[in-house]
Amino acid sequence: MAVCQICGKKTAHGNRVAHSATTTKRVWRPNLQRVRAVMPDGSVKRIYVCAKCLKAGKVKKAVR
């Protein structure tokens, strides 16, 4: 579920590095929003889109 349907951004994994250089696992999750979007064929569909794509105007939101 945690994937932007426009750009493909998904959860990233890495290490949290303390000042003493000890590491523990951590996760970066994309800021996904569930929006009603107009698809290229004109239909309306609910999709998950990251906030960066919404702000950039890559998605045309459907009017109720």
Distance bins in CASP14 RR format, pairs under 12 A and 6 or more apart:
PFRMAT RR
TARGET T0000
AUTHOR 0000-0000-0000
RMODE 2
METHOD distances of the structure
MODEL  1
1 10 0 0 0 0 1 0 0 0 0 0 0
1 11 0 0 0 0 1 0 0 0 0 0 0
1 29 0 0 0 0 0 1 0 0 0 0 0
1 30 0 0 0 0 0 1 0 0 0 0 0
1 32 0 0 0 0 1 0 0 0 0 0 0
1 34 0 0 0 0 1 0 0 0 0 0 0
1 47 0 0 0 0 0 1 0 0 0 0 0
1 48 1 0 0 1 0 0 0 0 0 0 0
2 8 0 0 0 0 0 1 0 0 0 0 0
2 9 0 0 0 0 1 0 0 0 0 0 0
2 10 1 0 1 0 0 0 0 0 0 0 0
2 11 1 0 1 0 0 0 0 0 0 0 0
2 12 0 0 0 0 0 1 0 0 0 0 0
2 13 0 0 0 0 0 1 0 0 0 0 0
2 27 0 0 0 0 1 0 0 0 0 0 0
2 28 0 0 0 0 0 1 0 0 0 0 0
2 29 1 0 0 1 0 0 0 0 0 0 0
2 30 1 0 0 1 0 0 0 0 0 0 0
2 31 0 0 0 0 0 1 0 0 0 0 0
2 32 1 0 0 1 0 0 0 0 0 0 0
2 34 0 0 0 0 0 1 0 0 0 0 0
2 48 1 0 0 1 0 0 0 0 0 0 0
2 50 0 0 0 0 1 0 0 0 0 0 0
3 9 1 0 0 1 0 0 0 0 0 0 0
3 10 1 0 1 0 0 0 0 0 0 0 0
3 11 0 0 0 0 1 0 0 0 0 0 0
3 12 0 0 0 0 0 1 0 0 0 0 0
3 29 0 0 0 0 0 1 0 0 0 0 0
3 30 1 0 0 1 0 0 0 0 0 0 0
3 32 0 0 0 0 1 0 0 0 0 0 0
3 47 0 0 0 0 0 1 0 0 0 0 0
3 48 1 0 0 1 0 0 0 0 0 0 0
3 49 0 0 0 0 0 1 0 0 0 0 0
3 50 0 0 0 0 1 0 0 0 0 0 0
3 53 0 0 0 0 0 1 0 0 0 0 0
4 10 1 0 0 1 0 0 0 0 0 0 0
4 11 0 0 0 0 0 1 0 0 0 0 0
4 29 0 0 0 0 0 1 0 0 0 0 0
4 30 1 0 1 0 0 0 0 0 0 0 0
4 31 0 0 0 0 1 0 0 0 0 0 0
4 32 1 0 0 1 0 0 0 0 0 0 0
4 33 0 0 0 0 1 0 0 0 0 0 0
4 34 0 0 0 0 0 1 0 0 0 0 0
4 35 0 0 0 0 0 1 0 0 0 0 0
4 37 0 0 0 0 0 1 0 0 0 0 0
4 47 0 0 0 0 1 0 0 0 0 0 0
4 48 1 0 0 1 0 0 0 0 0 0 0
4 49 1 0 1 0 0 0 0 0 0 0 0
4 50 1 1 0 0 0 0 0 0 0 0 0
4 51 0 0 0 0 1 0 0 0 0 0 0
4 52 0 0 0 0 1 0 0 0 0 0 0
4 53 1 0 0 1 0 0 0 0 0 0 0
4 54 0 0 0 0 1 0 0 0 0 0 0
4 56 0 0 0 0 0 1 0 0 0 0 0
4 58 0 0 0 0 1 0 0 0 0 0 0
4 59 0 0 0 0 1 0 0 0 0 0 0
5 30 0 0 0 0 0 1 0 0 0 0 0
5 32 0 0 0 0 1 0 0 0 0 0 0
5 33 0 0 0 0 0 1 0 0 0 0 0
5 34 0 0 0 0 0 1 0 0 0 0 0
5 35 0 0 0 0 1 0 0 0 0 0 0
5 37 0 0 0 0 1 0 0 0 0 0 0
5 39 0 0 0 0 0 1 0 0 0 0 0
5 45 0 0 0 0 1 0 0 0 0 0 0
5 46 0 0 0 0 0 1 0 0 0 0 0
5 47 1 0 1 0 0 0 0 0 0 0 0
5 48 1 0 1 0 0 0 0 0 0 0 0
5 49 1 0 0 1 0 0 0 0 0 0 0
5 50 0 0 0 0 1 0 0 0 0 0 0
5 53 0 0 0 0 1 0 0 0 0 0 0
5 54 0 0 0 0 0 1 0 0 0 0 0
5 58 0 0 0 0 0 1 0 0 0 0 0
5 59 0 0 0 0 1 0 0 0 0 0 0
6 30 0 0 0 0 0 1 0 0 0 0 0
6 32 0 0 0 0 0 1 0 0 0 0 0
6 33 0 0 0 0 0 1 0 0 0 0 0
6 35 0 0 0 0 0 1 0 0 0 0 0
6 37 0 0 0 0 1 0 0 0 0 0 0
6 39 0 0 0 0 0 1 0 0 0 0 0
6 40 0 0 0 0 0 1 0 0 0 0 0
6 47 1 0 0 1 0 0 0 0 0 0 0
6 48 0 0 0 0 1 0 0 0 0 0 0
6 49 1 0 1 0 0 0 0 0 0 0 0
6 50 1 0 0 1 0 0 0 0 0 0 0
6 51 0 0 0 0 0 1 0 0 0 0 0
6 52 0 0 0 0 1 0 0 0 0 0 0
6 53 1 0 1 0 0 0 0 0 0 0 0
6 54 0 0 0 0 1 0 0 0 0 0 0
6 55 0 0 0 0 0 1 0 0 0 0 0
6 56 0 0 0 0 1 0 0 0 0 0 0
6 57 0 0 0 0 1 0 0 0 0 0 0
6 58 1 0 1 0 0 0 0 0 0 0 0
6 59 1 0 0 1 0 0 0 0 0 0 0
6 60 0 0 0 0 0 1 0 0 0 0 0
7 30 0 0 0 0 1 0 0 0 0 0 0
7 32 0 0 0 0 0 1 0 0 0 0 0
7 47 0 0 0 0 0 1 0 0 0 0 0
7 48 0 0 0 0 0 1 0 0 0 0 0
7 49 0 0 0 0 1 0 0 0 0 0 0
7 50 1 0 0 1 0 0 0 0 0 0 0
7 51 0 0 0 0 0 1 0 0 0 0 0
7 52 1 0 0 1 0 0 0 0 0 0 0
7 53 1 0 1 0 0 0 0 0 0 0 0
7 54 0 0 0 0 0 1 0 0 0 0 0
7 56 0 0 0 0 1 0 0 0 0 0 0
7 57 0 0 0 0 0 1 0 0 0 0 0
7 58 1 0 0 1 0 0 0 0 0 0 0
7 59 0 0 0 0 0 1 0 0 0 0 0
8 30 0 0 0 0 1 0 0 0 0 0 0
8 32 0 0 0 0 0 1 0 0 0 0 0
8 47 0 0 0 0 0 1 0 0 0 0 0
8 48 0 0 0 0 1 0 0 0 0 0 0
8 49 0 0 0 0 1 0 0 0 0 0 0
8 50 0 0 0 0 1 0 0 0 0 0 0
8 52 0 0 0 0 0 1 0 0 0 0 0
8 53 0 0 0 0 1 0 0 0 0 0 0
8 58 0 0 0 0 0 1 0 0 0 0 0
9 28 0 0 0 0 1 0 0 0 0 0 0
9 29 0 0 0 0 1 0 0 0 0 0 0
9 30 1 0 1 0 0 0 0 0 0 0 0
9 31 0 0 0 0 1 0 0 0 0 0 0
9 32 0 0 0 0 1 0 0 0 0 0 0
9 48 0 0 0 0 0 1 0 0 0 0 0
9 49 0 0 0 0 1 0 0 0 0 0 0
9 50 1 0 1 0 0 0 0 0 0 0 0
9 51 0 0 0 0 0 1 0 0 0 0 0
9 52 1 0 0 1 0 0 0 0 0 0 0
9 53 0 0 0 0 1 0 0 0 0 0 0
9 58 0 0 0 0 0 1 0 0 0 0 0
10 27 0 0 0 0 0 1 0 0 0 0 0
10 28 0 0 0 0 1 0 0 0 0 0 0
10 29 0 0 0 0 1 0 0 0 0 0 0
10 30 1 0 0 1 0 0 0 0 0 0 0
10 32 0 0 0 0 1 0 0 0 0 0 0
10 48 0 0 0 0 0 1 0 0 0 0 0
10 50 0 0 0 0 1 0 0 0 0 0 0
11 26 0 0 0 0 0 1 0 0 0 0 0
11 27 1 0 1 0 0 0 0 0 0 0 0
11 28 1 0 0 1 0 0 0 0 0 0 0
11 29 1 0 1 0 0 0 0 0 0 0 0
11 30 1 0 0 1 0 0 0 0 0 0 0
11 31 0 0 0 0 0 1 0 0 0 0 0
11 32 0 0 0 0 1 0 0 0 0 0 0
11 50 0 0 0 0 0 1 0 0 0 0 0
12 25 0 0 0 0 0 1 0 0 0 0 0
12 26 0 0 0 0 1 0 0 0 0 0 0
12 27 1 0 0 1 0 0 0 0 0 0 0
12 28 1 0 1 0 0 0 0 0 0 0 0
12 29 0 0 0 0 1 0 0 0 0 0 0
12 30 0 0 0 0 1 0 0 0 0 0 0
13 24 0 0 0 0 0 1 0 0 0 0 0
13 25 1 0 0 1 0 0 0 0 0 0 0
13 26 1 0 0 1 0 0 0 0 0 0 0
13 27 1 0 1 0 0 0 0 0 0 0 0
13 28 1 0 0 1 0 0 0 0 0 0 0
13 29 0 0 0 0 0 1 0 0 0 0 0
14 23 0 0 0 0 1 0 0 0 0 0 0
14 24 0 0 0 0 1 0 0 0 0 0 0
14 25 1 0 0 1 0 0 0 0 0 0 0
14 26 1 0 1 0 0 0 0 0 0 0 0
14 27 1 0 0 1 0 0 0 0 0 0 0
14 28 1 0 0 1 0 0 0 0 0 0 0
15 21 0 0 0 0 0 1 0 0 0 0 0
15 22 0 0 0 0 1 0 0 0 0 0 0
15 23 1 0 1 0 0 0 0 0 0 0 0
15 24 1 0 0 1 0 0 0 0 0 0 0
15 25 1 0 0 1 0 0 0 0 0 0 0
15 26 1 0 0 1 0 0 0 0 0 0 0
15 27 0 0 0 0 0 1 0 0 0 0 0
15 28 0 0 0 0 0 1 0 0 0 0 0
16 22 0 0 0 0 1 0 0 0 0 0 0
16 23 1 0 0 1 0 0 0 0 0 0 0
16 24 1 0 1 0 0 0 0 0 0 0 0
16 25 1 0 0 1 0 0 0 0 0 0 0
16 26 1 0 1 0 0 0 0 0 0 0 0
16 27 0 0 0 0 1 0 0 0 0 0 0
16 28 0 0 0 0 0 1 0 0 0 0 0
17 23 1 0 1 0 0 0 0 0 0 0 0
17 24 0 0 0 0 1 0 0 0 0 0 0
17 25 0 0 0 0 0 1 0 0 0 0 0
17 26 0 0 0 0 1 0 0 0 0 0 0
18 24 1 0 0 1 0 0 0 0 0 0 0
18 26 0 0 0 0 0 1 0 0 0 0 0
28 50 0 0 0 0 0 1 0 0 0 0 0
29 48 0 0 0 0 0 1 0 0 0 0 0
29 50 0 0 0 0 0 1 0 0 0 0 0
29 51 0 0 0 0 0 1 0 0 0 0 0
30 48 0 0 0 0 1 0 0 0 0 0 0
30 49 0 0 0 0 1 0 0 0 0 0 0
30 50 1 0 1 0 0 0 0 0 0 0 0
30 51 0 0 0 0 1 0 0 0 0 0 0
30 52 0 0 0 0 1 0 0 0 0 0 0
30 53 0 0 0 0 1 0 0 0 0 0 0
30 54 0 0 0 0 0 1 0 0 0 0 0
31 48 0 0 0 0 0 1 0 0 0 0 0
31 49 0 0 0 0 1 0 0 0 0 0 0
31 50 1 0 1 0 0 0 0 0 0 0 0
31 51 1 0 1 0 0 0 0 0 0 0 0
31 52 1 0 0 1 0 0 0 0 0 0 0
31 53 0 0 0 0 0 1 0 0 0 0 0
31 54 0 0 0 0 1 0 0 0 0 0 0
31 55 0 0 0 0 0 1 0 0 0 0 0
32 47 0 0 0 0 1 0 0 0 0 0 0
32 48 1 0 1 0 0 0 0 0 0 0 0
32 49 1 0 0 1 0 0 0 0 0 0 0
32 50 1 0 1 0 0 0 0 0 0 0 0
32 51 1 0 0 1 0 0 0 0 0 0 0
32 52 0 0 0 0 0 1 0 0 0 0 0
32 53 0 0 0 0 1 0 0 0 0 0 0
32 54 0 0 0 0 1 0 0 0 0 0 0
33 46 0 0 0 0 0 1 0 0 0 0 0
33 47 0 0 0 0 1 0 0 0 0 0 0
33 48 1 0 0 1 0 0 0 0 0 0 0
33 49 1 0 1 0 0 0 0 0 0 0 0
33 50 1 0 0 1 0 0 0 0 0 0 0
33 51 1 0 0 1 0 0 0 0 0 0 0
33 52 0 0 0 0 0 1 0 0 0 0 0
33 53 0 0 0 0 1 0 0 0 0 0 0
33 54 1 0 0 1 0 0 0 0 0 0 0
33 55 0 0 0 0 0 1 0 0 0 0 0
33 59 0 0 0 0 1 0 0 0 0 0 0
33 61 0 0 0 0 0 1 0 0 0 0 0
34 45 0 0 0 0 0 1 0 0 0 0 0
34 46 1 0 1 0 0 0 0 0 0 0 0
34 47 1 0 0 1 0 0 0 0 0 0 0
34 48 1 0 1 0 0 0 0 0 0 0 0
34 49 0 0 0 0 1 0 0 0 0 0 0
34 50 0 0 0 0 0 1 0 0 0 0 0
34 51 0 0 0 0 0 1 0 0 0 0 0
34 54 0 0 0 0 0 1 0 0 0 0 0
34 59 0 0 0 0 0 1 0 0 0 0 0
34 61 0 0 0 0 0 1 0 0 0 0 0
35 44 0 0 0 0 0 1 0 0 0 0 0
35 45 0 0 0 0 1 0 0 0 0 0 0
35 46 1 0 0 1 0 0 0 0 0 0 0
35 47 1 0 0 1 0 0 0 0 0 0 0
35 48 0 0 0 0 1 0 0 0 0 0 0
35 49 1 0 1 0 0 0 0 0 0 0 0
35 50 0 0 0 0 0 1 0 0 0 0 0
35 51 0 0 0 0 0 1 0 0 0 0 0
35 53 0 0 0 0 1 0 0 0 0 0 0
35 54 1 0 0 1 0 0 0 0 0 0 0
35 57 0 0 0 0 0 1 0 0 0 0 0
35 58 0 0 0 0 0 1 0 0 0 0 0
35 59 1 0 0 1 0 0 0 0 0 0 0
35 60 0 0 0 0 1 0 0 0 0 0 0
35 61 1 0 1 0 0 0 0 0 0 0 0
35 62 0 0 0 0 1 0 0 0 0 0 0
35 64 0 0 0 0 0 1 0 0 0 0 0
36 43 0 0 0 0 0 1 0 0 0 0 0
36 44 1 0 1 0 0 0 0 0 0 0 0
36 45 1 0 0 1 0 0 0 0 0 0 0
36 46 1 0 1 0 0 0 0 0 0 0 0
36 47 0 0 0 0 1 0 0 0 0 0 0
36 48 0 0 0 0 0 1 0 0 0 0 0
36 49 0 0 0 0 0 1 0 0 0 0 0
36 59 0 0 0 0 1 0 0 0 0 0 0
36 60 0 0 0 0 0 1 0 0 0 0 0
36 61 1 0 0 1 0 0 0 0 0 0 0
36 62 1 0 1 0 0 0 0 0 0 0 0
36 63 0 0 0 0 1 0 0 0 0 0 0
36 64 1 0 0 1 0 0 0 0 0 0 0
37 43 0 0 0 0 1 0 0 0 0 0 0
37 44 1 0 0 1 0 0 0 0 0 0 0
37 45 1 0 0 1 0 0 0 0 0 0 0
37 46 1 0 0 1 0 0 0 0 0 0 0
37 47 1 0 1 0 0 0 0 0 0 0 0
37 48 0 0 0 0 1 0 0 0 0 0 0
37 49 1 0 0 1 0 0 0 0 0 0 0
37 53 0 0 0 0 0 1 0 0 0 0 0
37 54 0 0 0 0 1 0 0 0 0 0 0
37 57 0 0 0 0 0 1 0 0 0 0 0
37 58 0 0 0 0 1 0 0 0 0 0 0
37 59 1 0 1 0 0 0 0 0 0 0 0
37 60 1 0 0 1 0 0 0 0 0 0 0
37 61 1 0 0 1 0 0 0 0 0 0 0
37 62 1 0 0 1 0 0 0 0 0 0 0
37 63 0 0 0 0 0 1 0 0 0 0 0
38 44 1 0 1 0 0 0 0 0 0 0 0
38 45 0 0 0 0 1 0 0 0 0 0 0
38 46 0 0 0 0 0 1 0 0 0 0 0
38 47 0 0 0 0 0 1 0 0 0 0 0
38 59 0 0 0 0 1 0 0 0 0 0 0
38 60 1 0 1 0 0 0 0 0 0 0 0
38 61 1 0 0 1 0 0 0 0 0 0 0
38 62 1 0 1 0 0 0 0 0 0 0 0
38 63 0 0 0 0 1 0 0 0 0 0 0
39 45 1 0 1 0 0 0 0 0 0 0 0
39 46 0 0 0 0 0 1 0 0 0 0 0
39 47 0 0 0 0 1 0 0 0 0 0 0
39 59 0 0 0 0 0 1 0 0 0 0 0
39 60 0 0 0 0 1 0 0 0 0 0 0
39 61 0 0 0 0 0 1 0 0 0 0 0
39 62 0 0 0 0 1 0 0 0 0 0 0
40 59 0 0 0 0 0 1 0 0 0 0 0
40 60 0 0 0 0 1 0 0 0 0 0 0
42 60 0 0 0 0 1 0 0 0 0 0 0
42 62 0 0 0 0 1 0 0 0 0 0 0
43 60 0 0 0 0 0 1 0 0 0 0 0
43 62 0 0 0 0 1 0 0 0 0 0 0
44 59 0 0 0 0 0 1 0 0 0 0 0
44 60 0 0 0 0 0 1 0 0 0 0 0
44 61 0 0 0 0 1 0 0 0 0 0 0
44 62 1 0 1 0 0 0 0 0 0 0 0
44 63 0 0 0 0 1 0 0 0 0 0 0
44 64 0 0 0 0 1 0 0 0 0 0 0
45 59 0 0 0 0 0 1 0 0 0 0 0
45 60 0 0 0 0 0 1 0 0 0 0 0
45 61 0 0 0 0 0 1 0 0 0 0 0
45 62 0 0 0 0 1 0 0 0 0 0 0
46 59 0 0 0 0 0 1 0 0 0 0 0
46 61 0 0 0 0 0 1 0 0 0 0 0
46 62 0 0 0 0 1 0 0 0 0 0 0
47 53 0 0 0 0 0 1 0 0 0 0 0
47 54 0 0 0 0 0 1 0 0 0 0 0
47 58 0 0 0 0 0 1 0 0 0 0 0
47 59 1 0 0 1 0 0 0 0 0 0 0
47 60 0 0 0 0 0 1 0 0 0 0 0
47 61 0 0 0 0 0 1 0 0 0 0 0
47 62 0 0 0 0 0 1 0 0 0 0 0
48 54 0 0 0 0 0 1 0 0 0 0 0
48 59 0 0 0 0 0 1 0 0 0 0 0
49 55 0 0 0 0 0 1 0 0 0 0 0
49 56 0 0 0 0 0 1 0 0 0 0 0
49 57 0 0 0 0 1 0 0 0 0 0 0
49 58 1 0 0 1 0 0 0 0 0 0 0
49 59 1 0 1 0 0 0 0 0 0 0 0
49 60 0 0 0 0 0 1 0 0 0 0 0
49 61 0 0 0 0 1 0 0 0 0 0 0
50 56 0 0 0 0 1 0 0 0 0 0 0
50 57 0 0 0 0 0 1 0 0 0 0 0
50 58 0 0 0 0 1 0 0 0 0 0 0
50 59 0 0 0 0 1 0 0 0 0 0 0
51 57 0 0 0 0 0 1 0 0 0 0 0
51 58 0 0 0 0 0 1 0 0 0 0 0
51 59 0 0 0 0 0 1 0 0 0 0 0
52 58 0 0 0 0 1 0 0 0 0 0 0
52 59 0 0 0 0 0 1 0 0 0 0 0
53 59 1 0 1 0 0 0 0 0 0 0 0
53 60 0 0 0 0 0 1 0 0 0 0 0
53 61 0 0 0 0 0 1 0 0 0 0 0
54 60 0 0 0 0 0 1 0 0 0 0 0
54 61 0 0 0 0 1 0 0 0 0 0 0
END
